[in-house]
Amino acid sequence: MTNRITITTALVDDLRRRLAESPGSVVEVPAGLRKDTQGLEFLAPLGARRPGGRRGPPAVLRFALLPHALEGISHHWWEGFPNPLGARPRADLALYEERGCSGAVLVDGEVRPIDEVVLAGPRMERWRPGTTPADLVGTVPEDGPFSRYIGALGGCGAHERLRALSAAGIGMARLNSLQAVALVRAGVRRLALIDPDVLESHSLDAVEALAAGSVGRPKVGAVADMLRRVAPDVALEELAVPADHILAAAACARADLVFSAPDQNQARLLAALVARAHHRVHLDVGTGVFGAGDEFVAGADIRLIVPGDGCLLCVGGLDLRRPRERDWRRQRAGSLRSLNGVATSLAMFLLERFLIGDLQHSVWMQVTLDRRGELASRRMPRQPDPDCVVCAHAGAGDAVLTSGVATDRSASRSFS
């Protein structure tokens, strides 16, 4: 059984400031929980809509600063302190002066080691308690797989963090199948593919799948075959279920990165909710080709939502006013593989800059092209909503899977 702590970088920065102002103090914060057969995950901070109500939060996290002389202590340190039976799960993290931590999970009188601490935010660092993180940034191999890619990223650090990501994709059609290929080519080795539909003949020109015999097959299976050809060692989970299925939600909850490009914005909202409740990075792409002749316009929305900095609804302009059932031919002229390639490549670039640390906040980029190929791009305004119904579930973990979320809110226009 593994024990994992996921906390936003914004919370860590705030805790360091508070602890430095009050040496020797301990700061306690409420946390959400995610449980599965693999183990237990603590999630902090916890949003305004706390699971548990008057009973209090599902779990507690306590933080302190560790003197330099004590850095490197193991979880056994906590065995010398009382840990009453029946208390809510608790995790203690003693932060090192620079980077890293020591810590322990305390559950029902038992002291357990922490396997991993994930800093959900710029760089997506992972700490293994009891050890000081190795600083790999600036190290570039002379040759071999990924050597040129690592060089462009500025060193091994960002690429190691990318390879450590697990991902879950909602929608495996023209856009997200291309995004899945980009991820495995970059080094991601654990993906869950989610889509209830089967391949139709009109999709074979652009869905990343092996064309022969693919019509009528589940999209997730056809795309999985392609991914295994590209990266034979990739671990894939094929889920031919809709986004609101419990298996889909659980797969997104387990992932570090949720990448979405579904046909319906209701599925996007579900992806946003699960990502926000578990402090996961959310990468969403949507494209559209509209009109003809002088009225022609092609566009894309690329949105990367940083944990702790809004969600796809309040920062990403998700528009829920669009009717769920409409003939695609009435709202757009069709789909261009060339445009999808531009959109998914820009999305990958944003993810890379996020892992390097250059991108600190959530981004919504809108790109348009006219019939002459003139390209225009703009950053859409970031306006996190303090009353956002999705952000209220931040850190809720398992509790969000049984919670209802209002869907009658809307934002500005998008191509999604």
N, C-alpha and C positions, 0 to 999 in steps of 0.2 A: 504494500500500500504506500502510495506517495503522498507527500504533503507539500502543497505549493501555496505561496503568498503572491497575490497580484495587487499592486498598489500603483496609483498614478504618480508620475514624476512630479506633478504639481503638489501632491500631498507630501511627498518626501522633502521637497524644497521647503515647504511650510513647516514641517516638523523639525528640520535641521535648524531653521531660524528660531523657532520657539524653544528648542532644547538648548541652543547656544545662549539664549537670553536668560535661561534659568538652569545653570549647571547642576547636575545631579538629579534633575527632575525626571519624571516618567509621564508621558502623554498617552492617554488611552483614547482610542477611537472605535466607534461601532463598525462592524463589518458584516457583509453578507457571506453566504456559503454556497459552494457548488459541490455536490457529492456524486460520485459514480463508482463503478466497480474498481476503478484504478486508484481511488483515494479521495482526498479532501483538498479543497481550494478555498482560501480566505480571500475576500474581495473588498477593497477599500479605496476611496471613501464610499460611504453609503449615502444614497440620494435622499431627498426630502420624503419620499414615500417609502418609509422603512418597512420591511417585512417584519412581522411579529407584533406590530401595534404596541399596545400597552405592556405586553410581555417583555418588551425590549428587543434589541437586535439579536439575530441568530448567533453572532460570535463577537469577540472582542479582540482588538489588536493593541498591544502596548509597545511603546517605543522609548528608547533611551540612547544616549551617546556613550560609547564604550571608550575608556581611556586607551591610548595607544599601546600601553604595556599589556593589555588584556586582549588585544585583537587576535583572533584565531581560536578562541575557546569554542568547544563543541557544545552540543545540546545537553551533554551530561552535567554541565554547570547547573542546569535548572533542577536536577534531581535532588539537590540539597535544600529546596524550598518547598513549602506546602502546596499541594495541588489537590483540593477537595474533590471528592466524588460527586458526580451529578451537576457540577457547574457547567455553564455554557462553554463551548470550545473557545480556547484562547491561544493566541500566538504572541510570543514576545520576540521583538527584534531589537538588538543592540547595534546601532549604526556605527561603523568605523569613521575615523576622522576624515578620511578621503573618500574612498568608495568601498562598498561591500558591507557585510554584517555578520553577526552571529545570532543564533536564535533557536527557538524550540516551540513545538506545538504541545499544548497541555489539554488533554481530553480524558475525562473520567478517571482522574488520578494517575494517568500515564503520561510520561514525558516522551515525545517522539521527535525525531530529527526533521528538519525542514530540508526538502530536496532541492528546492529552487525558489528564488524570489525574482519575480518578473516586474520590472519597472515599465509600466504601460505608458508610453509617451515617447518623445523624441529619442531616437537611438534604440529603443526597445532593449535595454540592457538586461542581462540575466545574471544574478548573483547566486553563487553556491555558498551558503552560510559556512563560516569557519575558515574560509579561504579569501585571499585578496584577489580581485579580478585581474587577470593578465591583460595588460594594455597592448593589444595587437595592432592598433592603428599605426599606419606607416610602414608596416611590413608587407612587401610585395614579392611574391615568388618570381623567379626569373623566367620560368617556362612552365608548361603543363596546363591541365584543365583550369579554366577560370582565371588564368594569370593576367590576361589583358583586361578582363572584367574587373578583377581586384585592383589593378592599377588605376582604372578609371574611377573606382570608388574611393581611392585614396589609401587603400590598405586592406588588410585582412579583417579588421574589426567589423566593418559594416557588412561584409559578405558572410562572416561567421554568424552575425545576428540574423541575416536573411535566411541562411540555411537552417537556423534553429526554429524558424517559424513553422507552425502548422496552419493550414488554411482550409476554409470551407467556402465553396462557391454556390450561390443561389442563382439558378438559371444556367443552363449549359447549351445555349444556342449560339448565334453568330458572334456575339461579343464575348461572353464569358468563357466559351471554349478557347478563344484566342488568348484571353487573359490567363487561363489555366496553363496553356502551352508556355507563355512568357514566364510564368512563375517557376515551372519545373526546369526550363532552360536556364534560369538564373540560379537554380540550386535548391529550391524548396522541395522537400522530399515526402511530405505528408499532406494529402489533400482529400477532402470530402467533396463529392460532386452531387449536387441536389437539383433534380428536375423531374417532374412527373410525366413529361411528354415523350413521344416517340419521334424519330426522324421522319420527315416527309421529303418528297422529291425536291420541293422548292428550296430546301435548306442545304442541299448537298454542295452548292457552290461556295458556301461561306462558313458553315460549321466545321470546326477542326475535328474531322472524323475520317476514318477510312471509308471511302465511298462505296466500294464494292459490297453489295449485300447489306447495306446499312439501313435502307428504307424500311420502316416498320420496327426497327430496333429501338429500345430505350436510348435516349440521348446520352444518359450517363454512361452506359455501357460502350457505346460507339466512341465517345470522347475518351473514355478510359483506355481503350485499345490504342488510340493515337498517342496518349501520354506515355504509355508503357514502351512504345516504339522510340519516343524521344528520350525518355529517361527510364531505363529498365529497372532501376532500383527504387522507383517512387512507390510509396505505400498509398493505395487508393481505397476510398470507401465509396461505393456506388449506392446512392439512395434515390430510387425512382419514386419519390413522394413529393407532395407539394410543400411549399415553404412553411405552412402552418401545421405540418405534421410534427408530432413530438420527436421523432427521430431526426428530423431536419433541425429543429431547435436545439436538440442535444448536441448534434454535430457542430453547430455554430458556437455553442457554449464551450465546447472543448478546444476550439481553434484559437490561435493567436490573432489571425487575420480573417475577417469576413469580407469576401469580395462578391458583389452582387451586380447583376444586370438582367433582372427578370422582365417579363413582358408587362406585368401589372405592378403599379406603385403600392398596392396593399402588401405585396410580398416584400417590397423595399422597406416598408414600415416595420414589418416583422423582423427583418434583418437588422434594422436600426435598433429596435427594442432589445433584442438578444445581445447585440454588440455592446450597447450602453450598459446593460445590466451586468455584464461580465468584464467590463473595461477592455474590450477588444478593439483593435484597429479596424476601421470600416472603410473599404475602398469600393466606390460605386461608379459605374460608367453607364451612360445612356447616349444613344445617337438617334438622329432622324434626318430624313431627306424629304423636303417638302416642295411642292409646286413643280413648275416646268418653265422652260424658256427664261424670260426676264424675271419671273417670279421665283426662280429656283433658289433654294438656300439649303445648305447642309450644315448640320451642327452637332455638337457633342457637349455633354456635361461630364466633367471628371471631378469627383469629390473624394477627398481623403479626410476622414474624420479622426482626429487625434483623441484618444481616451482622455476624458476630463475636460474637453473643449467643445461642448455642444454635441449635436447629433445630426443625422441626415434630415430630420424634420425642421429643427430650428436654425441650423447653420447651413444646411445643404439645399434649402429651397425645395424640398420635396412637395409636390403638388398633388393633393388628394382629391381635387375637384374633378379630375378626369374620370369619366364613367368607366366602370370596370370592363364592360363588354362593348367593343366597337370593332367594326371591320377595319383592319389596318390600312386597307387601300383608300379609305375615306379620310384618314388623318395624315397619311404620308405617302410619298410616291414609291417608296421601296427601301432598299438597303444597299449600301456600298461597302464592299470588303475593304476598299482603300480607306474610307472614312473610319471604319472600325479599327483598322490598323493604327491610324493616327491616334485615336482615342485611347486604345489600350496601351500604346507605347508611351503616351503622356502620363497615363495612370502609373505605369511601371516606373517612370522617371520620378514622379512625386514620391512613390514608396521608397525608392533608393535615397532620395534627399532626406526623407524622414529618418531612415535608418542611419544615415551619416550624422544627422543632427542639425542639418541646415534648416529643415522645415520644423518649426516649433508649434504651429497652430493649425487648426483645421483649414482646409482649402477647398473652395468651390471654383473651378475654372470652367469657363464657357468659351468654346471655340466655334467659329462659323466660317464657312467657305461659300463664295458665290460661284456662279457658273463659269467664271473666268479663272477660278482657282485662287482668288485673292483670299488670304487667310487673315482673320482677326481674332484676337483672344483677349479676354478680360477676366480679372479676378472679381468675383461677385462679393458683395459686402458680407462680412462676418458679423452677425448679430445674435449671439446666444440669448435664448429666452429664459429668464429666471423661473418662469412658470411653465416651462415645456413639460408636457405630459410624459414624454419619453425619458427626458433627463431626470425626472423625478424618481425613476427606477434605477438610477446608477448604483452599481454594486449590489443589487438585490439578489443576484445569483439565481438559485433554484426557484425562489419565490416568484420570479417573473413569469415562469412557464404556466402558472395558474392564475395570473393577474389579468384583468381586462384593461385595455388602454383605449381611451377615446380616439377616434379617427376622424373627427369632424373638423379638424384644423387644416388650413391650407397655407401655402406660401407662394412665392413668385413663380413665374413660368420656368419650365425646364424642358429639355429634349427627352428626358427619361420617360 
